[in-house]
């Protein structure tokens, strides 16, 4: 096997470009959600049928993470990013022109499958970052990712309202994605750092992922912690609109979109969690993240009918979720560079699985027992994550890393950079 090549140098301005690119591309998954009612009216279908568009987006993104992101371990990254952005822009344009709900759902499935650029950027920026600064780089880019997800609903709703048509959102997204096609590839390295001349076949590349779960304790820990926090996060957002619509609040669906805007301060504050991960280790940041998210659900439980309390809790939850994501990815990207994209694939898969369970359970609990049950569900997810982190700390013969325990590496236990190709 050809020896690994040294990590390419990071161009000036790379991190801001990566942060903006992740915000734009992840927005393609979520901007359809406030448009479903308009889509149903315009295409003459039921709300349930229109909801299939949002479902297609989630399915496509999950499919792209599993089927496309692993290619970043061996394929030319500039070429991959160009192809993905081009296909996404074309699919967005097709969606804008779709004459039926079936074709719109198909276009959304395609565009969400290829809009996985953020999950290729994450391991790339970790590889390009200077030694000991991977967490800081991930914090900046991860904040862009969170802002894109939060603000996409607000922007799309406003644009649709101003133009009177949902198609304007698809046209605008296609234009912005097409513009990104001429910028992002210039900042991507030709190949992932230290992958050498890897010629592993595509099917073997996919087949190599399950064994990675057994070989990498840092992946197992991060996946379990991430699943706990993201399950709680998803349970809140899946039921917020329902809660706001009932007494005593009685607010319309647009109010839920405004909560995304109000969550921006928490997301911006989370970018500093990357620096904390570099300085004190990801375990410390996981503790802070769990404390913040748990406090949020306590607020939801004790004063869930107060708009001010909901906004405060929303920021605490956003901060905790983003900080946990940064810490977990800092930990797994301390592993072998040759498999970072596949490690990220497995990590993100655990988050999506937990989100699906958390959302479905939250909706069922809300219908049967109300908002209090949702708050308790979120706390249960976080309690499981806290238990896992405690067991991890005990197994390390001491408490989680704290302010008095600095580590040179961003990971609690850096793993040897060995080849994963057998």
N, C-alpha and C positions, 0 to 999 in steps of 0.2 A: 504494500500500500504506500502511496506517495506521502512523504512527510507533510504535516500540516504547514500551511503558509502563515506568516505573521499577520496579525490583525492590521487591516488598512487604517490609515490615518483618517480622523474625522475632519471633514471640511468645516470651515467657519460658517456658522449659521445652520448647521445640520439639525441641532436639537429643536430650534424654533420651527423649522420646516417640517420636521417629523411630527411635532406637536400639532401643528395646523393640519397636516395631512391626516392624522388619526381622527381629529375632530370632524373633518369634512366627510371622511369615508364612513365612520361609525354612524354619522347622522343619517346616512342612506338607509339604515335599518329601521330607525325609529320615527322618521318624519311622517310616515304614512298614518300613524296612529290617530292624530287629531282629524284626519281627513276622511275617516271611514263613513261618517254620516253623509257627507257631500258625495262621496263615491257611490253610495247606495242610491241616493236620489237621482244622480246624473245618469247612472247606468240602469236604473229601474230594477234594482235587486233588493233583497232583504238585508237587514243589518247583519244577520248571521253570515250571509254570503259575502258581504263586504269585509267582515271580520277575517275571512279567509286570506285577504291580502296581507294583513299583519302576521297571520300565522305562517304564510308562505315566506315572509321575511325572516322569521325566527328559524324555520326549518332550513332555509337556504344558508343562513349564517353558520348554523351548526354543521351542515354538510361541508361548507367551505373550510371550516376549521379542521375537520377530520381529513378531507381529501386533498386540500391545496396547501395549507400551512406547512406540513412536513417537507414539501419540496424546497423550502428555504434552506434546508440542511445540505442540499446538493446542487440546486439549479442556480443559474446566473440571476442574481437578485434584481439587477436593472431590467433585464428582459421580463422577468416575472412581474415586476411592478407595472411595466408598460402594458403588458397584455391584460392584467387584471383591471387597470384603470380604463383601458380602451373598451373592454367588454362591459364594464359597469356603466360607462357613459352611454354606450349604444343601447343597453337594456333599459336605462332610465328614459332615454328618448322614445324607445318602443312603448314603455309604460305610459308616457305622456300622450301618445297617439292611440293607445289601446281602445278599440270600439266595444269591448265586452269585458265582463268581470273575469272570465276564464283567461283571456290573453293578458289582462293586467296582473293577475295572480302569477301567471307564468313568467312575465317580465320581472316581477318583483322577486320571484324565486331565483332567477338567473342573476340579477344584480346583487342580491344579498349573498349569493354563493361566492361571487368574485370580489366582494367588498371587504375581504378579510385582510386587507393591507395592514391594518393596525397590529394584527397578530404576527405579521412578518416583521414589522418595524420594531416591535418590542425586543425580541432576541437580537436583532441587528444593532440597536442602539446600545444594548448591554455589551456587545462584543466590541463596538467602536469606542466605548468610554474608556478613559484613562483608568489605570489600576486604582481601586479603592473609591471610584466615583460612579460605579454602575447604578447605585441606588439613586443618586442625584439625577442622573440622566433619565432613569425610569420614572422618577417622580415628576419631572417636567413633561415628559411625553404622556404619562398616565393621566396627568391633569387635563391635557388636551382631549384625551379619550373621554374622560368623564364629562367635561364641558360639552363636547359634541353630543353625547347621549342626552344630557339634561336640557340643552338649549334647542335641540332639533325640533322638539314638539312645539315649543313656544314660537319659534321662527316660522315653522310650516303653517301653524294655525293662523298667525298674523298675515302671512303672504296669501293664504287661501281666502281669508276674510277681505283683504284689500283688493284682490283680483276677481273674486267671485267664482273661482274655479279651482279644483284640486289639481288640474293638469299643470298649472303654473309652477307648482312645487316640483313636479317631475322635470319640467323643462329647466328650472333653475338649478336643480341638483345635477342634471346632465351637463349643464354649462360649467358649473364649478368643478365637477369631476374631470371634465375634458381639459380645463385649464391646469389642473393639478398634474395631468399627464405630461405637461411640458416642464414641470418643475421638479417633482419628487425623484424621478429616476436619476437626475443629475447628482443627487446627494446619496444615492444608494451605492454601496460598494458592488463591484462586479460579481463577487462571490461572498458568501458568508465567511467570517473570520475563521481561519484554521480548518477549513473543510478540505483543503488540498484538492486533488483531482478525483473526488469521489464519484464513482460510476455505478453506485448501487441502483438496481432497477426499482421502478416505482412500486411494484407489488411487494418487493422485499423491504422497501422503505416503510411501507405501511405495516407489514408483518413484524417489523422490528420494534414497534411501539409497545405492545403489551409487556414484553420482558423488561422494559425500562422502569415500569412501576415497581418491580421486584428489586431492581438493581439500585434504585435511587431513593434512599430514605427521605431526602429533602423534598422530593417530588410528592411522596405520600403525605408528608406533614403539611406541605403547602396546599395540596389538593383538598385535604380534609378541613383545614382551617378556612380556606377560601369558600368551600361549599357551605360551611356553617354560616359565615357572614353573608354570603350572597343569597342563601335561602331566606334569611331574615329580611334582607333588602328587598327581594322580589315579593315577599308576602305583603310588605307595606305598600309598594307601588301598585300591586295587582288589585288592591281593595281601596286605595285612597279615594278614587273618584266615587265609588259607592258610598263611602263614609261621608264625603262632603255633600252628597246629594240628599242625605237624610237629615231629619231634625236633630239638633236645633240649627245646624249650619245651612242646609238647603241651598247649596250652591250648584251652579251648572258645571258641565264637563270642562269648560275653559279654565275653571279654577285649578284643576289638577295640573294643567300645563303651566300655570303661573307658579306653582310650587317648584317646578323645575328651575325656573328663573330665580326663585328665592333661595335655592340651594347652592347657588354659585359661590358664596363666601366659604362655605364648608369645603367645597371641591378645591378652591384656590389654596386654602390653608393646608390641604393634604399634600401639596407638592413638596413641602419641607420634610415630609416623612421619608423621602428618599435620602436626604442628608442624614437623618437620624439612623436609617438603616446602615449607611456606610460607617457611621461613627460608633454606634452601639450594637449593631447587629439587628437582623429582622425580628428576632424573638421579642425584643423590647417594643418594637413598633406594633407587633401583633397584640401585645398586652394593651397598649394605648388604644389601638383600633377597637378591640373588644370592649374596653371600658366605655369608649365613646358611643358605640352602637348600642350597648346595653342601657346606657343612660337615656339614649333616644327612645327606646321602647318603654322605659319606665315613665318617661314624659307622656308617651302615647297612652299608656295604661292609666295614669293618674289624672291626666287633664286632656284627654283626646278630643273634647268638644270645643277647645279653645284654639282659634286660628293662630294666635301668637305661639302657643305651646307646640302646635303642629309645625310651624316654621322653624322654631328652635330645634325640635327633634329631627326635622328633615335635614338640617345642616349637620347635626351631630351624626346622623346616620350616613350622610354623604361623605363626611370626613372619615368616619370609621371604615366604610366600605372601600374608599379609594386608598386609604393608608394600608389596609390589609392587602389589597391587590399589589401595591408597590412592594411591601415587605415580602410577600409570597414569591413574586417574580424575581426579586433580588436574590432570594434564597435559591430558587431553582436554576437561575442563570449563572450561579457560581459553579455549576456542574460542567461537564465536558462541553466545549464549544461546538463540537461536531454534531451534537444531538439537541441543541438548545431549542430549535423550532419544534422538534417532536415532543420535548418535555413541555413546551408551552401548549402544544395541541392537547396533550393529556390533562394538563392543568385546567385549560379552558373548558374541556369536555366535562370535567367534574363540576365546574361552576354552572354550566348550562343545565346539567342534570338536576342539580340542587335547586336552581331557579324554577325549573318546570314543576318539581315536587312542591316547593314552597308556594308558588303562585296558585296551583290547583288546590292545595290544602287550605290556603288562606281564603279563597273564594267560597269554598264549602263551609268553612268555619264561620265566615261572616254571615252567610245566608242562614245558618242554623243558630248561631250564638252571638253574633254581633261583633263590634269592634274590639271589645275586651278580649275575646278569644283570639283575634288576630295578633294583638299585642303580646299575649301569652305565647302564641306560637313562635313569634319572632324571638322572644326571650329563650324559648326552648332550643331553637337553632343555635343561638349564641352560647348557651350553657354547654351544649355538646362541644362546640369549638373550644371553649374555655377548659373543659375537662381534658380534651386532647392535648392542648398546650401544656396543661399541668402535668400530665403523664409524661410528655416529652421532657419537661424540666426535671422531673424526678429521675427519669432514666439517665439524665446527664449528671446525676449526683449533685444537684444544686438547683437554685431558683432560675427562672429565665434571666437572660442577660439583662443587666441593669446599668444605670449610669456609672457605676463603679467598675464595670467590666467592659473595657474597650477591646475590639477585635480588629485586626488588620484586614480581615476579609469580611465582605458583606454577608457571608453565609455563616450560620452557626457552626456547620461542619462542612468545610469545602471538600468536594469530592475530587479524586484524582482525575486528571484529564486523560482518560484512557479511551481507546477506540471502542465503539459500540458495534462495529461491523464484524460479524463472525463469519 
